[in-house]
Amino acid sequence: MKSKATLFIIVVCFIWQPLTGCSPHSDQFLQPGRQPHLHNVHGAGAQRSDPKTGNPADYPAGFGPQGDEIRIYNYARCVRGQSNAERPYTIVGTGVGTHYNNDRLIDAPAPGTPFYGQNADYPGLMPRYQSNSNGTVSDLNTGLVWMQSPGEQKVSYADAIAGAHRNGTGGFHDWRLPTIKELYSLIHFNGRSRERKAYIDTRYFAFQFGDNRVGDRIIDSQYWSATEYVGRVMRNERAVFGVNFADGRIKAYPPTLPGNRVKLNYALYVRSNRAYGTNDFHVNGNNTVTDAATGLTWMQSDSGKSMSWQDALAYCAELDFAGHDDWRLPDPKELQSIVDYDRAPDATEPGARATAIDPLFAVGDPEAWYWTGTTLLEAPPHLPIGAHAVYISFGQATGYGPGGNRQHPPPPHD
């Protein structure tokens, strides 16, 4: 017998199905006698979203196309400072200028009041692109040069790698498939898939949502990176990270799907600034770490306990630590900059089996997910538009379904 919460989610999934493919016939809605297990669905280093408030017990089989585990209570790692265009690893802002409480738009909160310290209070470096009139776009902040269009056709991962070497766009022959950190530099967070608003600047880059007429979901506009996951996802499958500019997320995609089908994503090539994405950490001796590549300074330890999004904002905004009181919850691009994609709790190589962060950082739980200060406007229809915030999984990014490969239980919340 399904719980009321599960039945409600099934009904919502029928409504939401054309957008996401969420369906009561998906793996997360189990047939009688089949037991739910947590898959490592997206890989350590993925970027997803969680409800800002609520009860995780209301989501007994997760939510979304892969039955994403819903935690609601995540960790916080505070940051201070700002990146600039003189850095080799410049972090460009998310473009967010609006404020949200736990579910809807609000006026800008004053310092010391609830919800202060979110992304819009610290907009960061504004994006600056230049169209070069030769099929390329220069990012004047990062020093990266991009192809303007990935082309009309999606390609396999193998073809995405090979295509870079054959590409001569703009008269250049040094194109490469970007790393996940290079690719994520292009994301902004003013998108919303239900309104056909992309998470990439369509004034400079060609973009198309998924086409329902050919069996795509609207959100099927994923882009390959060159960063292969060091662990395994789903049912012990190798995977490659990518960015979905239709719904504003990172996940690891298996190049081969069930039934020996080939996964097809877009490939957008990049050139210049090969130092982008390389950290230069310095331990300061006061329980902080400065990344000289980005200009950001981080708490060496995290919050030590999980908490709601509102509490995470307050935790960082009220922090007086290491002689500074200007700490804040990072935005997604800042937080993703310290992900170490050479590590994962389920890495196939024993020496890489660890939380996906440099070991000079302390972690409260090896499977921790960390809040950012950014609202993601992709909340499911049963929740208000502003009810989800972005997190990044430094542990395995899990979802429910029969079978599975996750090795550790989720952390308790306080």
C-alpha positions as CSV (number, residue, x, y, z in Angstrom):
1,M,0.0,0.0,0.0
2,K,1.5,3.3,-1.0
3,S,1.6,6.2,1.5
4,K,-0.5,9.3,0.9
5,A,2.8,11.2,0.2
6,T,3.8,8.7,-2.5
7,L,0.4,8.8,-4.1
8,F,0.4,12.5,-4.2
9,I,3.8,12.5,-5.9
10,I,2.5,10.0,-8.5
11,V,-0.3,12.4,-9.4
12,V,2.1,15.3,-9.6
13,C,4.4,13.2,-11.8
14,F,1.5,12.7,-14.3
15,I,1.2,16.5,-14.6
16,W,4.9,17.1,-14.8
17,Q,5.7,14.2,-17.2
18,P,6.1,16.2,-20.4
19,L,8.7,18.4,-18.8
20,T,10.9,15.9,-16.9
21,G,9.8,12.4,-17.8
22,C,8.8,11.9,-14.2
23,S,6.3,9.0,-14.2
24,P,4.8,6.5,-11.7
25,H,6.2,3.9,-14.1
26,S,9.8,5.2,-13.5
27,D,12.1,3.2,-11.3
28,Q,11.4,5.3,-8.2
29,F,7.7,4.1,-8.1
30,L,8.2,0.5,-7.3
31,Q,6.1,-2.5,-8.2
32,P,4.7,-4.6,-5.4
33,G,7.4,-6.6,-3.6
34,R,10.3,-4.6,-5.0
35,Q,12.3,-2.7,-2.3
36,P,13.7,0.8,-2.8
37,H,17.5,1.3,-2.8
38,L,19.6,4.4,-3.1
39,H,21.5,4.6,-6.4
40,N,24.4,6.9,-6.8
41,V,22.4,8.5,-9.7
42,H,24.3,11.6,-10.5
43,G,27.9,11.2,-9.1
44,A,29.8,13.0,-6.4
45,G,30.3,16.6,-7.7
46,A,26.8,16.8,-9.1
47,Q,24.6,20.0,-8.7
48,R,21.0,19.5,-7.9
49,S,18.3,21.2,-5.7
50,D,16.4,20.4,-2.6
51,P,13.3,21.9,-0.9
52,K,14.3,24.7,1.4
53,T,12.0,23.5,4.1
54,G,9.8,20.5,5.0
55,N,10.0,17.0,6.1
56,P,12.1,14.4,4.2
57,A,9.7,11.7,5.3
58,D,7.2,13.3,2.8
59,Y,9.4,12.0,0.0
60,P,9.7,8.3,0.7
61,A,10.8,7.5,-2.8
62,G,12.6,10.7,-3.6
63,F,11.4,12.9,-6.4
64,G,12.1,13.6,-10.1
65,P,12.9,11.4,-13.0
66,Q,15.6,9.4,-11.1
67,G,13.8,9.6,-7.7
68,D,16.3,12.1,-6.3
69,E,16.8,11.6,-2.6
70,I,15.3,14.6,-0.7
71,R,17.3,15.6,2.4
72,I,16.2,19.2,3.0
73,Y,18.8,19.4,5.7
74,N,22.3,19.9,4.2
75,Y,25.6,21.3,5.4
76,A,27.1,24.8,5.0
77,R,30.7,25.8,4.1
78,C,31.1,29.6,4.3
79,V,33.2,31.8,2.0
80,R,34.4,35.4,1.9
81,G,35.9,37.6,-0.8
82,Q,35.2,37.9,-4.5
83,S,36.8,36.7,-7.6
84,N,38.0,39.1,-10.3
85,A,39.0,38.9,-14.0
86,E,42.8,39.1,-13.1
87,R,42.7,35.6,-11.7
88,P,43.5,32.5,-13.7
89,Y,40.3,30.8,-12.4
90,T,37.8,33.6,-12.4
91,I,34.5,32.8,-10.9
92,V,31.7,34.7,-12.8
93,G,28.5,35.5,-11.0
94,T,25.3,33.7,-11.5
95,G,23.3,36.8,-12.7
96,V,20.8,36.4,-9.9
97,G,19.3,39.7,-8.7
98,T,16.1,38.7,-7.0
99,H,15.5,37.6,-3.4
100,Y,13.4,34.7,-2.2
101,N,12.2,33.4,1.2
102,N,11.3,29.7,1.5
103,D,8.9,29.8,-1.3
104,R,8.4,33.1,-3.1
105,L,9.9,36.5,-4.1
106,I,10.5,39.0,-1.4
107,D,12.0,42.5,-1.1
108,A,15.8,42.6,-0.4
109,P,16.2,41.6,3.3
110,A,18.2,43.9,5.6
111,P,21.4,42.6,7.2
112,G,20.5,40.7,10.4
113,T,17.0,39.7,9.2
114,P,15.8,36.3,7.9
115,F,17.0,35.3,4.4
116,Y,19.8,37.9,4.3
117,G,23.0,36.7,2.7
118,Q,21.6,34.9,-0.3
119,N,23.0,35.1,-3.8
120,A,21.4,38.4,-4.8
121,D,23.1,40.1,-1.8
122,Y,26.4,39.1,-3.3
123,P,26.0,39.2,-7.1
124,G,29.7,38.7,-7.8
125,L,31.3,39.4,-11.2
126,M,28.9,40.2,-14.0
127,P,29.2,38.1,-17.1
128,R,31.0,39.8,-20.1
129,Y,30.9,38.1,-23.5
130,Q,32.1,39.3,-26.9
131,S,30.8,37.8,-30.1
132,N,33.7,37.6,-32.6
133,S,31.6,37.3,-35.8
134,N,33.4,34.1,-36.7
135,G,31.3,31.5,-34.9
136,T,33.1,32.1,-31.6
137,V,32.4,33.9,-28.4
138,S,35.1,35.3,-26.0
139,D,34.4,35.3,-22.3
140,L,36.2,38.5,-21.2
141,N,36.2,37.4,-17.6
142,T,37.6,33.9,-17.8
143,G,39.7,34.2,-20.9
144,L,38.0,31.2,-22.4
145,V,36.9,31.3,-26.1
146,W,33.9,29.2,-27.0
147,M,32.1,28.0,-30.1
148,Q,28.9,30.0,-30.5
149,S,26.8,26.9,-31.3
150,P,27.1,23.2,-30.5
151,G,25.3,22.4,-33.8
152,E,21.9,21.0,-34.4
153,Q,22.7,17.4,-33.6
154,K,23.5,15.7,-30.3
155,V,26.4,13.3,-30.4
156,S,27.8,10.4,-28.4
157,Y,30.6,11.0,-25.9
158,A,33.1,9.3,-28.2
159,D,32.1,11.5,-31.1
160,A,32.2,14.6,-28.8
161,I,35.9,13.9,-28.0
162,A,36.8,13.1,-31.6
163,G,34.9,16.1,-33.0
164,A,37.1,18.6,-31.1
165,H,40.2,17.5,-33.1
166,R,38.3,17.9,-36.4
167,N,36.9,21.3,-35.6
168,G,38.2,24.3,-37.4
169,T,35.7,27.0,-36.3
170,G,37.0,30.5,-36.6
171,G,40.2,29.2,-38.3
172,F,41.4,27.7,-35.0
173,H,42.5,24.0,-34.6
174,D,43.1,23.8,-30.9
175,W,39.5,23.2,-29.7
176,R,38.8,20.8,-26.9
177,L,35.8,19.4,-25.1
178,P,35.6,21.5,-21.9
179,T,36.1,20.2,-18.4
180,I,33.1,20.3,-16.1
181,K,34.5,23.4,-14.4
182,E,35.0,25.2,-17.8
183,L,31.6,24.3,-19.0
184,Y,29.9,25.3,-15.7
185,S,31.5,28.8,-16.0
186,L,28.8,29.5,-18.7
187,I,25.8,28.8,-16.4
188,H,23.6,31.5,-15.0
189,F,20.6,31.0,-12.7
190,N,17.9,33.2,-14.2
191,G,16.5,30.2,-16.2
192,R,13.3,28.3,-15.8
193,S,12.5,25.4,-18.0
194,R,8.7,25.7,-17.8
195,E,9.0,29.2,-19.2
196,R,11.5,28.1,-21.8
197,K,14.2,30.3,-20.2
198,A,17.6,28.8,-20.6
199,Y,20.5,28.7,-18.1
200,I,22.9,30.0,-20.7
201,D,23.1,33.5,-22.3
202,T,21.1,33.0,-25.5
203,R,22.1,36.5,-26.7
204,Y,25.6,34.9,-27.4
205,F,25.1,31.2,-27.6
206,A,22.7,29.1,-29.7
207,F,20.5,26.9,-27.6
208,Q,17.4,24.7,-28.0
209,F,15.2,22.9,-25.5
210,G,14.2,19.3,-26.0
211,D,11.7,18.5,-28.7
212,N,8.7,16.5,-27.6
213,R,8.0,15.7,-31.2
214,V,11.0,13.4,-31.3
215,G,10.5,11.9,-27.9
216,D,12.6,14.4,-25.9
217,R,11.6,15.9,-22.6
218,I,11.8,19.7,-22.6
219,I,14.8,19.5,-20.3
220,D,16.7,17.2,-22.7
221,S,19.4,19.8,-23.6
222,Q,22.4,18.3,-21.9
223,Y,26.0,19.1,-22.8
224,W,29.0,16.8,-22.5
225,S,32.1,17.7,-20.5
226,A,35.5,16.0,-20.7
227,T,35.4,15.1,-17.0
228,E,34.7,11.4,-16.4
229,Y,33.3,10.3,-13.1
230,V,35.9,8.3,-11.0
231,G,33.1,6.2,-9.5
232,R,30.1,4.5,-10.9
233,V,26.4,5.5,-11.2
234,M,23.1,3.8,-11.5
235,R,23.8,0.1,-11.7
236,N,27.6,0.2,-11.7
237,E,27.9,2.2,-14.9
238,R,30.7,4.5,-15.9
239,A,29.6,8.1,-16.5
240,V,30.8,11.5,-17.7
241,F,29.8,14.8,-16.2
242,G,27.7,17.3,-18.1
243,V,25.7,20.5,-17.6
244,N,22.0,20.7,-18.5
245,F,21.4,24.3,-19.6
246,A,17.7,23.6,-19.8
247,D,17.1,22.9,-16.1
248,G,20.3,24.3,-14.5
249,R,22.0,21.2,-13.1
250,I,25.1,19.0,-13.3
251,K,25.0,15.3,-13.4
252,A,27.1,12.3,-14.6
253,Y,25.7,10.7,-17.7
254,P,26.4,7.1,-18.7
255,P,27.6,7.1,-22.3
256,T,25.7,3.8,-22.8
257,L,22.1,3.4,-21.8
258,P,20.1,0.2,-21.0
259,G,19.5,-1.9,-24.1
260,N,22.9,-0.8,-25.5
261,R,21.5,2.5,-26.6
262,V,23.9,5.4,-26.9
263,K,23.5,8.6,-24.8
264,L,23.5,11.7,-27.0
265,N,24.3,15.1,-25.7
266,Y,25.5,18.4,-27.3
267,A,29.2,19.2,-27.5
268,L,30.3,22.9,-27.2
269,Y,34.0,23.3,-27.7
270,V,36.4,25.7,-26.0
271,R,39.9,26.9,-26.4
272,S,42.4,29.2,-24.5
273,N,43.2,29.5,-20.8
274,R,44.1,25.9,-20.0
275,A,44.7,26.9,-16.4
276,Y,41.0,27.5,-15.9
277,G,39.6,25.2,-13.2
278,T,42.9,24.6,-11.5
279,N,42.9,25.5,-7.8
280,D,45.9,27.0,-5.8
281,F,45.0,26.4,-2.2
282,H,46.9,27.9,0.7
283,V,46.2,27.0,4.3
284,N,46.3,30.2,6.4
285,G,46.9,28.8,9.8
286,N,43.6,30.2,11.2
287,N,41.3,27.4,10.0
288,T,40.7,29.1,6.7
289,V,41.9,28.2,3.2
290,T,42.5,30.7,0.4
291,D,42.4,29.7,-3.2
292,A,44.8,32.1,-4.9
293,A,43.5,31.0,-8.3
294,T,40.0,32.3,-7.6
295,G,40.6,34.9,-4.9
296,L,38.1,33.2,-2.5
297,T,38.8,32.3,1.1
298,W,37.0,29.3,2.7
299,M,36.3,27.9,6.1
300,Q,38.6,24.9,6.4
301,S,35.8,23.1,8.3
302,D,32.1,23.0,7.5
303,S,29.1,23.7,9.7
304,G,29.5,20.3,11.4
305,K,25.8,19.6,11.2
306,S,23.1,19.7,8.6
307,M,20.4,22.4,8.5
308,S,17.7,24.0,6.5
309,W,18.5,26.6,3.7
310,Q,17.3,29.5,5.9
311,D,19.4,28.3,8.8
312,A,22.4,27.9,6.5
313,L,22.1,31.5,5.3
314,A,22.0,32.7,8.9
315,Y,24.8,30.5,9.9
316,C,27.2,32.1,7.5
317,A,25.8,35.7,7.7
318,E,26.2,35.7,11.4
319,L,29.6,34.1,11.6
320,D,32.5,35.9,13.2
321,F,35.4,33.7,12.5
322,A,39.2,34.0,11.9
323,G,39.0,37.8,12.5
324,H,36.3,38.4,9.8
325,D,32.5,38.9,10.0
326,D,31.8,39.1,6.2
327,W,31.2,35.4,5.6
328,R,28.4,34.2,3.4
329,L,26.9,31.1,1.9
330,P,28.6,30.6,-1.5
331,D,26.8,30.7,-4.9
332,P,26.8,27.4,-6.9
333,K,29.7,28.4,-9.2
334,E,31.9,29.4,-6.2
335,L,31.1,26.2,-4.3
336,Q,31.6,24.0,-7.4
337,S,35.1,25.6,-7.8
338,I,36.3,23.6,-4.8
339,V,34.9,20.2,-5.9
340,D,37.7,17.7,-6.6
341,Y,36.5,15.6,-9.5
342,D,39.5,13.2,-9.0
343,R,37.8,12.0,-5.8
344,A,34.6,10.3,-4.9
345,P,33.4,8.1,-2.0
346,D,32.7,5.3,-4.5
347,A,35.8,5.8,-6.7
348,T,36.9,2.6,-8.4
349,E,40.5,3.3,-7.4
350,P,41.0,2.9,-3.7
351,G,43.4,5.9,-3.4
352,A,40.7,8.2,-4.8
353,R,38.0,7.0,-2.4
354,A,37.1,10.1,-0.5
355,T,34.7,13.1,-0.3
356,A,35.0,15.1,-3.6
357,I,37.1,17.9,-2.0
358,D,40.8,18.4,-1.4
359,P,41.7,16.6,1.9
360,L,43.1,19.8,3.4
361,F,39.4,20.7,4.0
362,A,37.5,19.0,6.9
363,V,34.1,17.5,6.3
364,G,31.3,16.8,8.8
365,D,30.2,13.8,6.8
366,P,31.9,12.0,3.9
367,E,28.6,11.9,2.1
368,A,27.7,15.6,2.7
369,W,25.7,17.8,0.4
370,Y,26.3,21.5,0.7
371,W,23.8,24.4,0.4
372,T,24.4,27.4,-1.8
373,G,22.7,30.8,-1.5
374,T,20.9,30.4,-4.8
375,T,17.2,29.6,-5.5
376,L,16.6,27.3,-8.4
377,L,13.3,28.0,-10.2
378,E,12.7,24.4,-11.0
379,A,10.6,23.4,-8.0
380,P,8.0,20.7,-8.9
381,P,4.3,21.8,-9.4
382,H,3.2,20.8,-5.9
383,L,5.6,23.4,-4.4
384,P,5.8,27.2,-4.9
385,I,8.2,28.5,-7.5
386,G,10.9,29.6,-5.1
387,A,10.8,26.5,-2.9
388,H,14.0,24.9,-4.1
389,A,17.6,25.9,-3.5
390,V,20.8,24.7,-5.2
391,Y,23.1,22.2,-3.4
392,I,26.3,20.5,-4.6
393,S,26.9,16.9,-3.6
394,F,30.5,16.3,-2.3
395,G,29.3,12.8,-1.5
396,Q,27.3,10.6,-3.8
397,A,24.2,12.2,-5.4
398,T,21.6,9.7,-4.8
399,G,18.1,8.7,-5.9
400,Y,15.7,5.8,-5.2
401,G,15.0,2.8,-7.3
402,P,15.2,-1.0,-7.4
403,G,18.7,-2.3,-7.1
404,G,21.4,0.4,-6.7
405,N,25.0,0.9,-5.9
406,R,25.2,3.3,-3.0
407,Q,27.4,2.1,-0.2
408,H,26.6,4.4,2.7
409,P,23.5,5.4,4.5
410,P,22.4,9.1,4.2
411,P,23.5,11.3,7.2
412,P,21.0,12.1,9.9
413,H,19.9,15.7,10.2
414,D,19.8,17.8,13.3
